[in-house]
Amino acid sequence: MESIHKTVLLQETVDGLNLTDGATVIDGTFGGGGHSLLVCQKFPKAKIIAIDQDAGAYERSKGKFKNLGCDIEFINTNFRNIPEGKVDGVILDLGLSSDQLDNSGRGFSFMKSEPLLMTMKANPISEDVTAHDVVNTWSEETLADIIYGYGEDKQARRIAKFIVDARKQKAIETTTDLVKVIEAAIPAKFRKSKIHFATKTFQAIRIAVNDELGALALGLEKGFDALRVGGRMSVISFHSLEDRVVKKFYKEKEKHGKGILINKRVITASEREIKNNSRSRSAKLRIIQKI
């Protein structure tokens, strides 16, 4: 299946790297290949090290790179495992791709009835944590902590209690099952928000399943270490927790004389882009240069 993902802040992310032809770039979150493709189109002699935890990501998008001059190497791993070596640019797009959200069948979306997996891996093994494990085996206190901490949901304790009560009757197997539990937990007056009442809980569980904040911290360090002096890193975040981690990391590098902030103010999507792709609304781009 070909990728349907629309890359967010595409031009801004690539232009912000200030590349020249022959540059080596790590695309740490290859996804639908949008950023890598633009790099290849603008710089045909570039080398792309494309990384994605989803083994199917490159298969869905590799056709786009036919007849382009750049050298592209795909590595099936999480960006926390960025390889050592010196590169000119690093891209991290922390958003969930449309391919995963709409077509993976792994339970990322509360709009479809799918098995509760929420893992970025296309083929998880028995040792991998899944959303099914989280909602059916984790303690009420832990559930409340992750829903509040990662989802920033004020109804966290109530949702956690309802999840634990529901699973005592029968296992919570699908996204639909989980949405029904969340709906029962949320008081009616809070269900009419612009944001769907299940959004924050699904976000929190997905972050926990994939250890996304832990991966981000490691990915930032390894990505920055891999940069040559003068090289740049572009990071796109989609919620406040991620953005705080990125902002703090950049500020630390600046404070210790290791980096320069390219954009003092966060870069966001234009009204035109938001109109064409509503998922770009919450995107925030920050760029740093190594010195």
SERO-4910 file (N, C-alpha, C, O; in steps of 0.05 Angstrom, whole numbers):
BEGIN
 pado doro    nc1    nc2    nc3   cac1   cac2   cac3    cc1    cc2    cc3    oc1    oc2    oc3
  Met    A     17    -24      0      0      0      0     18     25      0     36     27     16
  Glu    A     12     44    -18     28     68    -20     21     87      3     -2     88     13
  Ser    A     41    102     12     37    121     34     17    142     27     17    153      4
  Ile    A      0    149     46    -19    171     43    -13    195     61    -27    215     62
  His    A     10    193     74     17    213     94     24    240     81     39    241     62
  Lys    A     14    262     93     21    289     84     41    300    104     35    303    128
  Thr    A     65    306     94     86    315    112     81    344    121     73    361    104
  Val    A     84    349    146     79    375    158    104    393    158    126    383    161
  Leu    A    100    419    153    122    438    154    145    429    137    168    431    145
  Leu    A    139    420    113    159    407     96    181    426     87    205    421     93
  Gln    A    174    448     74    194    467     65    210    479     88    234    482     87
  Glu    A    196    487    109    209    500    132    230    482    145    251    491    153
  Thr    A    223    456    147    241    437    160    266    433    144    288    433    155
  Val    A    263    429    117    286    424    100    302    449     96    327    449     97
  Asp    A    289    471     90    303    497     86    319    505    111    341    516    109
  Gly    A    308    498    134    321    506    159    347    491    164    363    500    180
  Leu    A    352    469    150    377    454    153    400    467    138    423    461    144
  Asn    A    394    486    119    415    500    105    435    481     92    459    485     95
  Leu    A    425    462     77    441    441     65    454    451     39    446    470     27
  Thr    A    475    436     30    487    440      4    487    412     -9    485    392      5
  Asp    A    490    411    -36    490    386    -49    513    368    -40    535    378    -36
  Gly    A    508    343    -37    528    324    -26    526    321      4    542    306     16
  Ala    A    507    335     16    503    333     45    494    305     53    481    291     38
  Thr    A    500    298     78    490    273     90    469    280    111    474    297    129
  Val    A    445    268    109    423    275    126    411    250    139    407    230    125
  Ile    A    406    252    165    392    231    179    362    239    181    356    259    193
  Asp    A    345    224    168    316    227    172    307    207    192    301    184    186
  Gly    A    307    215    218    303    197    240    275    186    243    270    167    257
  Thr    A    256    198    229    228    190    229    218    190    201    202    208    193
  Phe    A    226    171    185    222    171    156    192    173    149    185    188    131
  Gly    A    175    157    162    146    158    157    139    155    128    145    134    116
  Gly    A    126    175    117    118    174     89    140    183     70    136    184     45
  Gly    A    163    190     80    186    198     64    186    226     53    202    233     36
  Gly    A    167    243     63    165    270     52    189    287     54    198    300     35
  His    A    201    288     78    225    305     82    248    294     66    263    309     54
  Ser    A    252    267     67    274    255     51    271    261     21    290    266      8
  Leu    A    246    259     12    241    264    -17    249    292    -25    262    296    -45
  Leu    A    241    312     -9    248    339    -15    278    344    -15    289    358    -32
  Val    A    292    332      4    321    334      5    333    323    -21    351    335    -32
  Cys    A    323    299    -29    333    287    -54    327    304    -78    344    305    -97
  Gln    A    304    316    -79    297    332   -102    314    358   -104    321    366   -125
  Lys    A    319    369    -81    335    394    -80    365    389    -82    380    406    -92
  Phe    A    373    366    -72    402    360    -70    407    331    -81    409    312    -65
  Pro    A    408    327   -107    409    300   -119    433    284   -110    433    260   -113
  Lys    A    454    297   -101    478    282    -92    478    277    -62    498    268    -51
  Ala    A    456    283    -49    455    278    -20    455    249    -13    447    232    -29
  Lys    A    463    243     11    460    216     22    440    218     45    443    234     63
  Ile    A    419    201     44    399    200     64    401    174     81    401    152     69
  Ile    A    403    177    107    401    154    125    372    155    136    367    171    154
  Ala    A    355    138    125    327    139    133    321    118    155    328     94    152
  Ile    A    309    127    177    305    110    200    275    110    206    262    131    207
  Asp    A    264     86    211    236     84    220    232     58    235    243     37    226
  Gln    A    218     59    257    212     35    272    193     17    258    192     -7    263
  Asp    A    177     28    240    157     13    224    171      2    199    178     18    182
  Ala    A    175    -24    198    189    -36    175    175    -30    148    188    -30    128
  Gly    A    149    -26    149    134    -21    125    136      7    114    128     12     91
  Ala    A    147     25    130    148     53    121    163     57     95    154     71     77
  Tyr    A    187     45     93    203     48     68    190     33     45    191     43     22
  Glu    A    178     10     50    165     -5     28    143     12     16    139     11     -8
  Arg    A    128     26     33    106     42     22    115     66      6    100     76    -11
  Ser    A    139     76     11    147    101     -1    171     99    -20    178    119    -33
  Lys    A    184     76    -21    209     75    -37    206     81    -66    225     90    -79
  Gly    A    181     76    -77    176     82   -105    180    111   -112    187    118   -135
  Lys    A    176    129    -92    179    158    -97    208    166   -103    213    187   -115
  Phe    A    227    148    -96    256    155    -98    269    144   -124    293    148   -128
  Lys    A    253    131   -140    263    120   -165    271    144   -183    257    164   -185
  Asn    A    293    140   -197    303    160   -216    313    186   -203    318    206   -217
  Leu    A    315    186   -177    328    209   -163    357    201   -157    363    178   -153
  Gly    A    374    221   -158    403    215   -156    413    209   -128    435    198   -126
  Cys    A    398    215   -107    409    213    -81    412    184    -72    399    166    -82
  Asp    A    431    180    -53    436    154    -42    420    151    -16    424    166      2
  Ile    A    401    132    -15    384    129      8    388    101     20    386     81      7
  Glu    A    393    101     46    396     76     61    375     75     83    372     94     98
  Phe    A    360     53     84    338     51    104    347     33    127    358     11    123
  Ile    A    342     42    152    349     26    176    323     23    192    311     43    200
  Asn    A    315     -1    197    291     -7    211    296     -8    242    303    -29    253
  Thr    A    294     15    254    298     17    283    285     43    293    276     59    277
  Asn    A    285     47    319    275     71    331    297     92    330    321     85    331
  Phe    A    290    118    328    310    138    325    327    142    351    347    157    350
  Arg    A    320    128    372    337    128    395    363    114    389    383    117    404
  Asn    A    364     99    367    387     84    359    401     96    335    413     82    319
  Ile    A    400    123    332    414    137    311    443    128    311    456    129    332
  Pro    A    454    119    288    481    109    287    502    132    290    496    155    285
  Glu    A    526    124    299    547    144    302    557    151    274    554    137    254
  Gly    A    570    174    272    580    184    247    573    213    244    555    223    257
  Lys    A    587    227    226    583    256    223    565    262    199    569    252    177
  Val    A    544    278    204    525    285    184    520    315    184    528    329    203
  Asp    A    507    325    163    502    354    160    475    362    171    471    386    177
  Gly    A    456    343    172    430    350    181    415    327    194    420    304    187
  Val    A    398    333    213    381    312    226    353    322    227    348    345    234
  Ile    A    334    305    219    306    312    219    291    292    238    294    268    235
  Leu    A    276    303    256    258    286    273    230    298    272    225    320    281
  Asp    A    212    283    260    184    291    258    168    272    277    164    249    271
  Leu    A    161    283    300    150    266    322    121    259    319    110    245    336
  Gly    A    108    268    298     80    262    294     75    234    285     92    221    273
  Leu    A     51    224    292     42    198    282     34    201    253     18    219    247
  Ser    A     45    185    236     39    187    207     10    179    201     -2    163    216
  Ser    A      0    190    180    -28    183    171    -29    153    165    -50    140    168
  Asp    A     -7    141    155     -7    113    148    -12     96    173    -26     77    172
  Gln    A      0    104    196     -4     90    221    -31     95    232    -45     77    242
  Leu    A    -39    120    231    -65    128    243    -89    116    228   -107    106    240
  Asp    A    -87    117    202   -111    109    186   -110     80    175   -131     68    171
  Asn    A    -86     70    170    -84     44    156    -70     22    170    -69     -1    160
  Ser    A    -58     27    193    -41      6    205    -57    -17    217    -47    -40    219
  Gly    A    -82    -11    226    -97    -32    240    -87    -38    268    -94    -59    279
  Arg    A    -71    -20    279    -58    -25    305    -71    -10    328    -60    -10    351
  Gly    A    -93      3    323   -108     16    345    -99     43    353   -104     52    376
  Phe    A    -86     58    335    -78     85    342   -102    105    342   -102    124    357
  Ser    A   -122     99    326   -145    117    323   -169    107    338   -175     83    338
  Phe    A   -183    125    352   -207    118    366   -231    119    347   -254    114    355
  Met    A   -226    126    322   -248    128    302   -254    101    288   -274     99    274
  Lys    A   -237     81    293   -241     55    281   -240     34    303   -228     38    324
  Ser    A   -253     11    298   -252    -11    317   -228    -29    309   -230    -43    289
  Glu    A   -207    -28    325   -183    -44    319   -172    -56    344   -179    -47    366
  Pro    A   -154    -76    342   -142    -88    365   -125    -67    380   -114    -49    368
  Leu    A   -124    -69    406   -109    -50    423    -79    -57    423    -70    -72    440
  Leu    A    -65    -46    403    -36    -50    402    -21    -24    407     -7    -21    427
  Met    A    -25     -5    389    -12     22    391     18     22    391     31     41    400
  Thr    A     30      0    382     59      0    379     68      9    352     54      3    332
  Met    A     90     23    350    100     33    325    111      9    308    113     12    284
  Lys    A    116    -13    320    127    -36    306    104    -49    290     82    -53    300
  Ala    A    110    -55    264     90    -68    248     83    -96    257     60   -105    256
  Asn    A    104   -110    268    100   -138    277    111   -141    305    133   -151    308
  Pro    A     97   -132    325    107   -134    353    110   -163    362     95   -181    353
  Ile    A    131   -168    378    135   -195    389    123   -196    417    115   -176    428
  Ser    A    122   -220    428    108   -224    454    120   -207    477    106   -200    496
  Glu    A    146   -200    475    159   -185    496    152   -155    494    156   -141    514
  Asp    A    141   -146    472    135   -118    468    109   -110    484     90   -125    484
  Val    A    110    -87    497     87    -77    510     66    -67    490     74    -54    470
  Thr    A     41    -73    494     20    -63    477     -1    -48    494      0    -49    518
  Ala    A    -19    -34    480    -40    -20    494    -58    -40    509    -70    -33    529
  His    A    -61    -64    498    -77    -84    511    -65    -91    539    -80    -93    558
  Asp    A    -39    -93    540    -26    -98    566    -31    -74    585    -37    -79    608
  Val    A    -28    -50    575    -31    -26    592    -59    -25    604    -61    -22    629
  Val    A    -80    -27    588   -107    -24    599   -117    -48    615   -135    -45    631
  Asn    A   -105    -71    610   -115    -95    623    -98   -105    646   -108   -122    662
  Thr    A    -74    -95    649    -57   -105    671    -44    -84    688    -36    -90    711
  Trp    A    -41    -59    678    -28    -39    695    -47    -30    717    -71    -30    714
  Ser    A    -35    -22    740    -50    -15    763    -66     11    758    -60     27    740
  Glu    A    -87     15    774   -103     39    772    -86     64    776    -89     84    762
  Glu    A    -68     63    796    -51     86    802    -33     92    778    -30    116    771
  Thr    A    -21     72    766     -3     76    743    -19     87    719     -9    105    706
  Leu    A    -42     76    714    -59     86    693    -66    115    697    -64    131    678
  Ala    A    -74    122    721    -80    150    727    -56    168    723    -59    190    712
  Asp    A    -33    159    731     -9    175    728     -2    180    699      6    202    692
  Ile    A     -4    159    682      4    163    654    -17    180    639    -11    196    622
  Ile    A    -43    176    645    -64    192    632    -62    221    639    -67    239    623
  Tyr    A    -55    226    664    -51    254    673    -24    265    663    -23    288    653
  Gly    A     -3    249    666     24    259    659     28    261    629     40    281    620
  Tyr    A     19    241    614     24    241    585      0    252    569      4    262    546
  Gly    A    -23    251    580    -47    261    566    -56    288    577    -73    301    564
  Glu    A    -46    296    600    -53    321    613    -84    323    616    -95    344    612
  Asp    A    -96    301    623   -125    299    626   -133    301    655   -125    285    672
  Lys    A   -149    321    662   -157    326    690   -176    304    699   -181    301    723
  Gln    A   -187    288    681   -205    266    688   -190    240    692   -202    218    692
  Ala    A   -163    241    694   -147    218    693   -154    197    714   -156    173    708
  Arg    A   -158    205    739   -164    186    760   -191    172    756   -193    148    761
  Arg    A   -210    187    747   -236    176    741   -235    156    718   -247    134    719
  Ile    A   -220    163    697   -217    145    674   -203    120    682   -211     98    674
  Ala    A   -182    122    698   -167     99    707   -185     80    723   -184     56    720
  Lys    A   -201     91    741   -219     75    757   -239     60    740   -245     36    744
  Phe    A   -250     74    720   -270     61    702   -257     39    686   -270     19    680
  Ile    A   -232     43    677   -218     22    662   -215     -3    679   -220    -25    670
  Val    A   -205      1    704   -201    -22    722   -227    -36    728   -229    -60    729
  Asp    A   -248    -20    733   -275    -33    739   -285    -48    715   -296    -70    718
  Ala    A   -281    -37    691   -291    -50    666   -276    -76    661   -289    -96    653
  Arg    A   -250    -77    665   -235   -101    659   -240   -123    678   -234   -147    673
  Lys    A   -251   -117    701   -259   -138    720   -282   -154    709   -285   -178    716
  Gln    A   -298   -141    693   -321   -155    681   -312   -172    657   -319   -195    654
  Lys    A   -296   -159    639   -284   -173    616   -261   -156    605   -260   -132    609
  Ala    A   -243   -170    592   -219   -156    581   -228   -134    561   -247   -138    546
  Ile    A   -213   -112    561   -217    -91    542   -200    -98    517   -176    -96    518
  Glu    A   -213   -106    495   -199   -118    473   -194    -99    449   -173   -101    436
  Thr    A   -212    -80    445   -210    -63    421   -211    -34    428   -217    -26    450
  Thr    A   -205    -18    408   -207     11    411   -236     20    418   -240     38    434
  Thr    A   -255      7    406   -283     13    411   -290      7    440   -304     23    453
  Asp    A   -280    -16    451   -285    -22    479   -274      0    497   -287      8    516
  Leu    A   -249      9    490   -236     29    507   -251     56    505   -254     69    526
  Val    A   -260     64    482   -274     89    478   -300     89    495   -307    109    507
  Lys    A   -314     66    496   -338     64    511   -333     67    541   -349     80    555
  Val    A   -311     57    551   -303     60    579   -297     89    585   -306    100    605
  Ile    A   -282    102    567   -274    130    571   -299    147    571   -302    165    587
  Glu    A   -317    142    552   -342    157    550   -359    155    575   -370    175    584
  Ala    A   -360    131    587   -375    128    612   -362    143    635   -375    152    653
  Ala    A   -335    145    634   -320    158    656   -322    189    655   -322    202    676
  Ile    A   -324    200    631   -324    229    627   -351    241    633   -370    233    619
  Pro    A   -354    259    651   -380    272    655   -390    285    630   -374    295    614
  Ala    A   -416    285    625   -428    294    600   -419    322    591   -414    326    568
  Lys    A   -416    340    610   -409    368    604   -381    370    592   -374    390    578
  Phe    A   -364    350    597   -336    350    586   -334    336    560   -313    336    547
  Arg    A   -355    322    551   -354    307    526   -360    324    502   -356    315    479
  Lys    A   -368    349    506   -375    367    484   -352    386    476   -357    405    462
  Ser    A   -328    380    485   -305    396    478   -299    393    449   -307    374    436
  Lys    A   -283    413    438   -274    411    410   -256    386    406   -256    374    385
  Ile    A   -241    380    427   -224    356    426   -240    332    435   -253    333    456
  His    A   -239    310    419   -254    286    426   -246    276    454   -222    277    461
  Phe    A   -265    267    469   -260    260    497   -240    237    501   -229    234    522
  Ala    A   -235    221    479   -216    199    482   -188    206    473   -169    191    477
  Thr    A   -185    230    462   -159    238    450   -136    236    470   -115    224    464
  Lys    A   -139    248    493   -117    250    512   -110    222    524    -86    217    528
  Thr    A   -130    205    529   -124    179    539   -109    162    518    -90    148    525
  Phe    A   -118    163    493   -105    148    472    -76    158    468    -58    142    465
  Gln    A    -72    184    469    -45    196    467    -28    186    490     -5    178    485
  Ala    A    -38    186    514    -22    178    537    -14    149    535      9    142    541
  Ile    A    -33    131    528    -26    103    526     -6     98    504     12     82    507
  Arg    A     -9    111    481     10    108    459     38    117    467     58    103    461
  Ile    A     40    139    482     66    149    491     79    128    510    103    123    508
  Ala    A     63    117    528     73     97    547     81     72    533    103     61    539
  Val    A     65     62    514     71     37    500     98     39    485    114     21    486
  Asn    A    103     62    473    127     65    456    150     80    470    170     86    458
  Asp    A    146     86    496    167    101    511    176    125    495    200    130    491
  Glu    A    157    141    485    163    162    466    181    184    477    198    195    463
  Leu    A    176    191    503    192    213    514    221    203    520    240    219    517
  Gly    A    223    178    528    250    167    532    265    165    506    289    171    504
  Ala    A    251    157    485    263    155    458    271    183    448    292    186    436
  Leu    A    254    203    454    260    230    445    286    240    458    303    252    445
  Ala    A    288    236    484    312    246    499    337    233    487    357    247    483
  Leu    A    337    207    482    360    194    470    365    202    442    388    207    433
  Gly    A    343    205    426    346    212    398    357    240    395    373    245    377
  Leu    A    350    259    412    361    286    411    391    286    416    406    298    402
  Glu    A    399    271    437    427    270    444    444    257    422    464    268    413
  Lys    A    434    234    412    449    220    391    449    235    365    469    236    350
  Gly    A    426    248    358    425    263    334    444    287    335    457    293    315
  Phe    A    444    301    358    462    324    360    491    316    360    508    329    347
  Asp    A    497    294    373    525    283    373    534    277    344    557    280    338
  Ala    A    515    267    327    522    259    300    527    283    282    539    280    261
  Leu    A    519    307    289    522    330    272    551    339    271    566    339    291
  Arg    A    560    347    247    585    361    244    582    389    255    559    399    258
  Val    A    604    402    262    602    430    270    590    446    246    600    443    223
  Gly    A    570    461    252    556    476    231    531    461    221    514    473    207
  Gly    A    528    436    228    505    420    221    481    428    237    483    440    259
  Arg    A    457    422    227    432    431    240    413    408    244    413    388    230
  Met    A    397    411    265    376    392    272    349    406    271    345    427    284
  Ser    A    330    394    256    302    404    255    284    384    269    284    361    262
  Val    A    269    393    289    251    375    304    223    387    304    219    410    312
  Ile    A    204    370    296    176    378    295    162    362    317    162    338    317
  Ser    A    149    377    336    134    364    357    104    370    354     97    389    339
  Phe    A     87    354    367     59    358    363     43    361    389     19    366    388
  His    A     56    358    412     42    364    437     62    376    457     86    374    453
  Ser    A     51    388    477     67    404    495     89    389    510    110    400    515
  Leu    A     84    364    516    105    348    530    130    346    512    152    350    522
  Glu    A    126    338    487    149    336    469    163    363    465    187    364    466
  Asp    A    147    383    460    159    409    455    175    419    479    196    432    475
  Arg    A    166    414    503    181    422    527    208    407    528    229    419    535
  Val    A    208    381    521    233    366    520    253    378    500    276    381    506
  Val    A    243    384    476    260    395    455    270    422    462    294    428    459
  Lys    A    252    439    472    260    467    480    281    466    502    301    481    501
  Lys    A    278    449    522    297    447    544    324    437    533    345    447    541
  Phe    A    324    417    516    349    406    504    364    428    489    388    431    492
  Tyr    A    350    443    472    362    464    456    374    486    475    396    495    470
  Lys    A    359    493    495    368    514    513    393    506    528    411    522    532
  Glu    A    395    480    535    419    470    549    443    471    530    465    479    539
  Lys    A    439    464    505    461    465    486    470    494    482    494    499    480
  Glu    A    451    512    480    458    540    477    472    551    502    492    565    500
  Lys    A    462    544    526    474    553    551    503    545    553    520    560    564
  His    A    510    521    544    537    510    547    554    515    522    576    504    519
  Gly    A    545    533    504    561    542    481    564    520    460    584    521    445
  Lys    A    546    502    459    548    480    439    529    483    416    532    469    395
  Gly    A    510    501    418    491    504    397    480    533    395    481    548    415
  Ile    A    469    540    372    456    565    367    427    560    358    423    543    340
  Leu    A    408    573    371    380    570    362    376    585    336    381    609    335
  Ile    A    367    571    316    362    584    290    336    600    290    335    622    279
  Asn    A    316    589    303    291    604    306    286    609    336    280    590    351
  Lys    A    287    634    344    282    641    372    253    635    379    247    627    402
  Arg    A    235    639    360    207    633    364    200    608    349    210    603    327
  Val    A    183    592    360    175    567    347    162    572    321    146    591    318
  Ile    A    167    555    301    155    557    274    130    540    273    131    517    281
  Thr    A    108    551    264     83    537    263     72    537    234     82    552    217
  Ala    A     52    520    229     41    518    202     26    543    194     14    556    211
  Ser    A     26    550    169     11    572    158    -19    565    158    -27    542    160
  Glu    A    -35    586    156    -64    581    154    -71    564    129    -89    548    130
  Arg    A    -55    569    108    -60    553     83    -54    524     88    -69    506     79
  Glu    A    -32    518    102    -25    490    107    -46    477    125    -54    454    121
  Ile    A    -54    492    146    -74    481    164   -100    475    150   -113    455    155
  Lys    A   -107    492    131   -132    488    115   -130    462     99   -149    447     96
  Asn    A   -106    457     88   -101    433     71    -96    408     87   -100    386     77
  Asn    A    -86    411    112    -79    388    128    -84    396    158    -66    408    170
  Ser    A   -107    389    168   -114    397    195    -95    387    217    -93    398    238
  Arg    A    -81    365    211    -62    354    230    -37    371    234    -22    367    253
  Ser    A    -34    391    217    -11    409    220    -16    431    241      2    445    248
  Arg    A    -41    433    250    -48    454    268    -31    456    293    -24    477    303
  Ser    A    -25    432    304    -10    432    330     20    429    326     35    426    346
  Ala    A     30    429    301     58    424    296     75    448    304     68    471    299
  Lys    A     98    442    317    117    463    325    145    454    316    155    432    323
  Leu    A    159    472    301    185    466    291    206    483    305    204    507    308
  Arg    A    227    469    315    250    482    327    276    473    314    279    449    308
  Ile    A    294    491    308    319    484    294    343    495    309    342    517    320
  Ile    A    363    478    311    388    485    325    412    479    308    412    460    292
  Gln    A    433    495    310    458    491    295    480    484    315    483    498    336
  Lys    A    496    464    309    518    456    326    542    475    322    548    482    299
  Ile    A    555    484    343    578    501    341    602    489    356    624    500    357
***
